Amino acid sequence: MGRYDGMQALQVEVEKRVAWVTIDHPPVNLFDITLFLDLGRLVPLLEDDRDVQVIVFRSADPEFFIAHADVSWILTLPETKPEPITEVGPFVALLERLRRMPKVSIGAIAGIARGGGSELLLSLDMRFAARGKTRLAQPEVALGIIPGGSGTQRLGRLVGRARALEIILGCGDVGADEAAAIGYVNRALDENELMPFVRALAERIAAMPAEAVRLAKEAVDCALPPVEPGLVAEGERFNESVALPEARARMREFLAGGGQTRAVELTLGELLGKLVG
């Protein structure tokens, strides 16, 4: 049995020091406990694999990268306002461990990535999006909660405060060209150009000296203010939002209205419009 075998929602192939991680979790690649546990197993394996220098995340689904985090899972969180926290929760800790890995991570997006799916992408080093296929969003506020997987912290660093607020409070989808124009992704590419471009870049970086790649990534990160205090602050506010009675009512209404089904997720704006009246 290979190092990366046995996962339910992820498939991994290593070639030329590039790990190709394919998300394959029907019906909509929901970021649920199954995908979370697979990712939790994958990250330390990638950290320890000396034959991997670059990690590329892609999807087996032609329409969904990751729909969003499982709202049913969120509803299991406490209904009362929790005590203040001093460290990030397991979801954010895992994404931060992936981001800080001394290897390069890339998202190749040709589908919908909202909520937790967007936050996974924001935690990667680079993102490239296919025109006509990619839709990115942080729609949590329409459900009465806030992004709780680092979205409030990472978006502002990439697109600026005003754009981040527009995305988070507007809850609308952002296409590939707009995402590239504002810095949400590195580039927008035609669908037939996406994977050849990502493959060429990944293999080029994978051929660089490993220590030089590590040091360059660390040096670039030194130019930015520490994100950890903001992640803890976001976690506190996310926990507070999840405990709000209106939020719980909206999340249940979201599920009752067909949220997390393929048909509704493809036209999610209609359901979100009903939630916000």
N, C-alpha and C positions, 0 to 999 in steps of 0.2 A: 504493500500500500504506500503510495507516494505521500510526500510531506503535506500536500494541499488537498488530498482526497478526503471525502467523507462529509463535506459541507453541503447543506441543503439548498442554500440560496445563492451560492457563489461558485464559479468555476475559475480555475487558475491555470494558466499556461505560462511557462518561462522560456523565453527565447532571446538570445543575444543580450543577456543580462537585463531584460525587460520582463516584468511580471504583468501579464494581461489578465486583469480581474474582470470577469463578466458577471454582471448581476442578472440572475435568472430565477425570478421568484414570482410566478403568476399568482393572481391575474394582472396586477398592476405594479409589481415590484414594491409592495408596501414596506416601509421601514418599520417592521414589527419585531417582536422578540426573537424570531427565527433569524432574520437578517442581522440583528444586533449581535446575537451570540456568534454567528458565523464571522462577522467582522471582528469581534473580540478575540476569536481564535486566530484569525488571519494576521492581524497586525503584529503580534509578537513573532509569528513565523517569518514574516517578511523582514522584521528587524534583524533576525538571526541568520537570514539566508545571504551568504557571501556571494552567491551567484546572481543576486538581484541588486541593481542600482537604481532602476526606474520602475515605478508602478503606474500602470494605466488602468483606470476604471472606465468601463463601458457597459452597455446593456444589451441583453439578448432580445429585448422587446423593441420593436420598431417604433413604438409610440410613447413608451414610458422609460425614463432613466430610473427614477424612484418617485412614485406618486407623492408621498409625504409620510410623516410618522403616523403610526396606527393610533387613531383617535380613541379606539376602545382601550388601548394600553394607557393612554394619558388619563382616561377616566378612572383608572385604578389608583391614581395618586390621591393623597389625602384630601378630604373635603373641608378640613379646617386649616386656617392659616398656620403654616409651620413655624418653628423657631428659626431665628437667623442661622445662616450657614457660613462656614469658614472655608469650604473647599467646593469645587465643582462636583456635580453628580456624575454617575458612571457614563452616561451618554456623551456628555461634553468631554470628559476625561479621555474617552477613547478617541474622539475626533482630534483632540489636542495632541495625544500621543502619536497619531498618524501624521499630523502636521509637523511635529518636532522631530520626526524620524530623520536620521542623517542620509536620507535617500530622497529622490525627487518623485513627487506624485502628480499625476495629470488626469484630468477628467475629459473624456471624449463624449460629448453630449449630442444625442440625436433623438431627443424626446422630451417629455415633461419631467421637470424636477422641481417640486414645490416643497415648502416646509423643511422637514428633516432631510429630504433629498437635496434641496438647495444648500442646506447647511453642511452636508457632507462635501459637496463640491467647493463651498467656500473655504473648507479646511484643507483643501489640496493646494499644491504649490502653483498649479496652472490649470486653466479651463479653456477648452476650445469647443465651439458650438456650430452645429449644422443649421444653415439657413432653411427656413420652411418647416423645420422639425422641432427645434428647441423652444421650450417655453419654461421660464424660470419664475418663481414667485415665493413670497412669504405670506401666506394667506391667514395666518393664525388669528390676527385681531378680529377678523370677521366671525370667528368662533368664540370670541370673548377672552382669548388668552393672548400670549405674546410668543414670539420665537424664543425657544428655550434651549436650542442646540448650538448656540454661539452666533446666530444670525444677526442679532442686534449689535454685536461687537465687530464682526468681520465685514459686514456690508459697508458700514461707515468708513472703514479703512480703505476700501476699494473704490467706492463711488462718491464719498463725501456725505456729510450729515443730511443735507437737504434731499438728495436723491434716495438715501437710505430710508428717510422718513416717508417719502413718496411711495416707495416699494412696500414698506412694512404697513403703513396706514392705508394705502390705497388697495392693497390685496389683489392687484391685477397682475396678469401675466406679462413678462418681458421677453420679447423675441430675441433672436440671435444678434441681429444687426444693432438693435438698441443696446443690448447687453454689452456688446463690444465697444460701442461708442462711449458708454459711461464707465467702463472698467469692471463690470460684473464678470465678464469673461475676457480672455486675452484677445481672441479673434473670432470672427464669424467666417465660416467657410461654406462653400457649396457642399451638399451632402456627399457627392462623389469625391470631393477633395479632402474631407475630414480625416478619415483613417490613414490615407497615405501621408498627409502632413504630420499627424500625430506620430505615426510609426517612424518617419524619418527623424523627427526631433527626439523622440524617446531613444532610438538607437544611437543617435549622435551623442546625447548626454551619457548614455550607458557606456560609451567607449572612452569617456574622460576618466582621469585618475580619481579614484574614489575619495581620497582624502581632500583633493582640491574641490570636489563637488560639495563635500561636507562643510569645509571651511567657508566656501563662497555662500552657501545657504545660511550658515550661522552669521556671517558678516552682514548680509542683507537684512536679516532679522534684527540685528543690533541697531539698525537705523530707525526702528519703529518702537514706540512706547510699549511697555509690557502689557499683555492682554489679560493676564490672569485676574487682576482685581476686577476688571469689567465682566469677566465670565462669572465670577462669584456673584456680583451684583445682579447680573441678568438672571442667574439661577434663583436668587431670592425673589425677584419680581415674577418670574415664571411660576414658581410655586404658589405665590400669592394669587396670581391670576387664575390658576387651575382650581383653586379653592372657592372662587366666586360662584354663587348660585346661578347667575345668569350665564356664565361660561359653561357650566355643566349642562344647563338646559339647552344652550346652543349646540354643544357637541353632540348631545343626544338627538337633537333635531337634525343635525348634519347627517348622522348615521341613518336615521329614519327616512331621510329624504333621498337616500341612495348613495351617500358619500362612501367612497372606497369600492364602489362598483365601477367597472370599466366604462360603461356608457356615460355615467354622470361625471366621472373624473375627466373625461375628454372635453366636456363642456362645463367645467366646474364653476365658471363665473355665474351661470344661471342659478345654481343652488346658493352660492354665496350672496347673490343679489336678494334672494328670498330671506336669507338669514338677517341681513341688515335692513330689510324693509324697503 
